[in-house]
Amino acid sequence: MSHIVRPATMNDLPGLVALLEHVDPGMITMPQTREEMEKRVQRSEHAFERPAQPPEGEAYFLILEDEGRIVGTSSIFTNLGSQRPFYSYRVIRESKSSPETGISVELDMLHLVNDHHGDAELGTLFILPERRGGGRGRLLSFARLMLIAAEPYRFGPRIMAEIRGWTDDDQVSPFWEAVGRKFFHMDYRVADAMSAKDHRFIADLMPRFPICADLLPEDARAVIAKAHDKARPARSLLESQGFRYNNVVDIFDAGPCVESFTDSIDIVRNAERMTAKDWVAGKAEAKGLLARADFKHFAATTFRPEDDRQSVIDRLGMSNTDEVMTYQFREPRTWRIQN
């Protein structure tokens, strides 16, 4: 096991560009060209060099390195809505009743909102298909949370993630066909790609009034807040850390948005700090994460109870006097109603 997650640098540009031919076009937070990738890496390098202070719209771009090869990416985008609105639909259930007829109804209404203003967003989670499995996805996803735990004030009070919505085998979104296409008169992928660059057209073309979900076709209603089959593992990982769906969905494919207060994320609450020397001298009863606590030189990897601990420290290029953060994986949180 030699995979690590670390910040992308300009030296990684050829490897990152090589990933692009394997990326699903639906991942709009991933740069699509060499020029866009170069700008993303430069923006990330600037973010990591920035002094520790409240967020101003940074992009932190991480890579997964496996046996020296770049095989995956993930990102954190801060201060959503600071440069342009971040639109979503909030699903609000409204009740109506008629005393004269004795009839009561409940209707789901879709309200266009900018509720995630100021939040940080987790995105760009991608791993080469042949390198998926073996804990790599969990490392790549949770490394972002370890980065947040290193200096939480850089990311703001709340973290969210848009989970990819359901589409059929031909990449057709029933929700888009029933709603978005009526107002935008363009293909789903075109609108989704445009939204990554400019949200003004959404405010210009979307109706200001709520949309009654009960008037939509059945196939469109059925996919509201339904994750794409390939996105379910990513959602489950975040939910294991305390993220929850809060009745907000993507305006294009109706994929669920999950969120958590920063200080409620399990890794942020429970990651421990110590010197590398003290960690090497300790023992673990479960698998976990180990990361460099130095924000500018952040790197993270996984460990097992049976691993030689000094070799894990060496993998991250640390000395025994460096400060580390460690987190042991735990059982996913469950919510039960007590009788």
Secondary structure, 3 states (H helix, E strand, C coil): CCCEEEECCHHHHHHHHHHHHHCCCCCCCCCCCHHHHHHHHHHHHHHHHCCCCCCCCCEEEEEEEECCEEEEEEEEECCCCCCCCCCEEEEEEEEEEECCCCEEEEEEEEEEECCCCCCEEEEEEEECHHHCCCCHHHHHHHHHHHHHHHCHHHCCCEEEEECCECCCCCCCCHHHHHHHHHHHCCCHHHHHHHHCCCCHHHHHHCCCCCEEHHHCCHHHHHCCCCECHHHHHHHHHHHCCCCEEEEEECCCCCCEEEEEEHHHCHHHHHCEEEEHHHHHHCCCCCCEEEEECCHHHCCEEEECCCCCHHHHHHHCCCCCCCEEEEEECCCCCCCCCCC
